[in-house]
Every structure is written in C-alpha cells, then in structure tokens.
C-alpha cells in the first residue's frame, strides 16, 4: 500500500508523519489479499480553525483507491492526533462495510444458483403430453 500524506496548512513534523503512517499501516489487515502496489491511501491533514472564533480545529481526510473501488472518510476534531484516530476508525468501518456488501452479494448469487440446481433435480423428466392435432386444411 502506498501512502501519500498532505498537510497544506501545517508543518509536517517527523512525529506527525510517523503517527499518521503508523495508523495508516493498521488498515492493511482490512485489505485482504489485494496487490500492495495497486492500493493508494491519500491522507490529508489540515487546520481549519480560520473559520472558528475560538480554539483550533483540525480536519483529517483519507481517500483509499483500490482497483474498482474508492473509499473516503473524514473527521474534524480539536486535536490533530484525535482527528487521525477518528478518521482511521471511520475508514475501518468503510472497509468492513464494503467487504460485507461484496460477501452478501456473492452469497445471494450462490443461493440463487443452488436453488436452480436443486430445482432441476426435483423435475421428473416425462415425455411431454401429446398436443392436439389440428385438422389439415385442404388445398
């Protein structure tokens, strides 16, 4: 998994970068058997307190791009580290939700196929009844 970290309004210190990477690497166990090179996690951390009158508010955003799928999670908190933790938990929920959706879709399809197979096993193949013959038209 490739991780890109953006911090447009902050100075990205090594401590903050290590903390974000550590939290992002924890998401790899939810990806399953995905190809590591094909997965891109884009993390953006910014300070959005310019619109607030008091205190500082931080926004953390994660965009996960996989083949055929894109997931997104955001969080706004008063502490930068808390925002990163909350957005990581939100992304975990998104990953498990998408995995469950795929699983239930596959199971529903397999149930339909199984019912079809069972249904064909119960049909007794008889000879079709004779159709009534229509009188021939004389020429």
Residue pairs with C-beta under 8 A, 6 or more apart in sequence:
1 24
1 25
1 27
1 28
1 31
1 36
1 39
1 40
1 41
2 37
2 39
2 40
2 41
3 20
3 21
3 24
3 25
3 41
3 43
4 40
4 41
4 42
4 43
5 12
5 17
5 20
5 21
5 43
5 44
5 45
6 42
6 43
6 44
6 45
7 16
7 44
7 45
7 46
8 44
8 46
9 46
9 47
9 48
10 16
10 45
10 46
10 47
10 80
12 45
16 45
16 80
19 81
19 84
20 43
20 45
20 84
23 84
23 85
23 88
24 41
24 43
24 62
24 88
26 88
27 41
27 64
27 88
27 91
27 92
27 95
30 92
30 95
30 96
30 99
31 39
31 66
31 95
32 99
34 66
34 67
35 67
38 66
38 67
39 64
39 65
39 66
40 64
40 65
41 62
41 63
41 64
41 65
42 62
42 63
42 64
42 65
43 60
43 61
43 62
44 59
44 60
44 61
44 62
44 63
45 58
45 59
45 60
45 61
45 80
45 83
45 84
46 58
46 59
47 56
47 57
47 58
47 59
48 57
48 58
48 59
48 76
49 55
49 56
49 57
49 58
55 78
56 78
57 76
57 77
57 78
58 76
58 77
58 78
58 79
58 80
58 83
59 74
59 75
59 76
59 83
60 74
60 75
60 76
60 77
60 80
60 83
60 84
60 86
60 87
61 72
61 73
61 74
61 75
61 87
62 72
62 73
62 74
62 87
62 88
62 90
62 91
63 70
63 71
63 72
64 70
64 71
64 72
64 91
64 94
64 95
69 98
71 91
71 94
71 95
71 98
72 94
73 87
73 90
73 91
73 93
73 94
74 87
74 90
75 83
75 84
75 86
75 87
75 90
76 83
77 83
77 86
